[in-house]
Amino acid sequence: MKLIPFTLSNQLATPQSGGSIESNCNGITFINLGTDPVTVMGYPLIQNASFTPACNIGEVDETNYLAQWSGTTADQRLLVIRKNYSGNAF
């Protein structure tokens, strides 16, 4: 079995940072850290829920994901984790 190195990068998205989240990575995960519900590309996320679209090694996700908050409190935080393979995957 060949091990393939990868790196993870984190971003905290808020309504003030804009609703469009650019991926440009091999894999992406969204975690709602706030108390207000957020919808990512039509998938509703309550507090502490996550959404991870499927992606295979060698694929690059170039989607611009739309995040929309439906609550009105000040606790609107969406953690975005991107995974990028740094070695040869093949």
C-alpha positions, 0 to 999 in steps of 0.5 A: 500500500502506498501512502500519499501525503496530504495537507489540511487547511482551515478557514472560518466562514461567516456571513460577513466574509461572503456566501461563496466559498471557493474550493479548489482542493481534493476534498472539502468539509463544512462544519457548522460551529455556530448556533444558527442553521446554515445551508451549504448548496442546499444541504441544511446544517444544524449546530455541529453538523457537517457536510463532506462532498465525495471526492476521489484521489486525483480529482480536484473540486472546483465548485464555488459553494454557496453558504446561507445562514437562516438565523439571526443571532451573532453566532454564525460560524462555518468551519471549512476544511480543505484537503490537498494531496501533496504527493503523486497519487498514482 
